[in-house]
């Protein structure tokens, strides 16, 4: 009988109506309720699951929109908000983005393209414990920024240069990894993401990697710390910014006395702005997933009446950003003798330092600008190969259907 009433409740609060009404912030429990109700009632194929728990035991729930089902070669993206507990606008933006995809799936060609061709994972709050300590209306400061153990989660990931942000031996650092960061790392181990965004507050800018410098000389001279894929990374940042009405024009935050938060074109290299050791953005890139840090509000915890503006101005940029997962190359790696897919094969674009790996089904993806590239593929027990591949050019109005590349590796004799 209780389940009967629960189903009635879900049907009554259809996903298109869950977030209607006046602007308000949703509590941690309300976010969980929304994700569950959406998954139960949406006509889209969805799944809600937890990637782990916060220090206080609150589940870190993710909504997966999985319209492609088990189709091979479908890229995965993730959108994460609230890594800093007091930067809260992103939570609400992601809830409304979910609702936007549901309501516009049948009528909007770009929405249909994204939902039909990309697996979309959304984590509205990565730091629910910090959010619980945050203060509504507080635009600056750090109250609620950290997790329950007083760690800044955006300094808690392995650092590709220094090992960790704390300057301690790696054994000691491993004991300092917080459950929220550990959950993200385990999640990324299970799923080969090609694209990611982390939504922040405190400025209005698209921040692209790297966030850290490779040497003290670079740090002192304030050089940009650019990735080998800067052409792609910069294009992704521009795609978001050029779709955003305000960020694209440059926003000067009211309390920014010295102009440290002002970016004329709405773009910045992370390390050129300020250095971050142990950041999630750099960890993603080195692991094979391009992530941007999107600062979408000057005020970290603005009054609810401001939310309507933030929701409206970020929906289209998120949509266009997500569609970039369909640019570049994709394929599978096989054993030439058994024709079985090879998991954990290592791939890299020749001339670009960092590698990426195949999924358990032998799939791979890489966002690339149009052009020809040499792709080197290696796997334990196999002879390596290098193949010439091409990333095609598509117009912004197209829904790209990238051809699958098939690569065979010969076992070593």
Buried (B, 14 or more C-beta within 10 A) or exposed (E): EEEEEEEEEBEEBBBEEBBEEEBEBBEBEEBBBBBBBBBBBBEBEBEBBEBBBBBEEBBBBBBBBBBBEEEEBBBBBBBBBBBBBBBBBBBBBBBBBBBBBBBBBEEBEBBBBBBEBBBBBBBBBBBBBBBBBBEEEBBEEBBBBBBBBEBBBBBBBBBBEEBBBBEEEEEEBEEBBBBBBBBBBEBBEEBBBBBBBBBBBBBBBBBBBBBBBBEEEBBEEEBBBBBBBBBBBBBBBBBBBBBBEBBBEBBEBEEEEEEEBBBEBBBBBBBBBEBBBBBBBBBBBBBBBBBBBBBBBBBBBBEEEEBEBBBEBBBBBBBBBBBBBBBBBBBBBBBBEEEEBBBEBBBBBEEBEBBBBBBEBBBBBBBBBEEEBEBBBBBEEBEEBEEEBEBBEBEEEEBBEBEEBEBBBEEEE
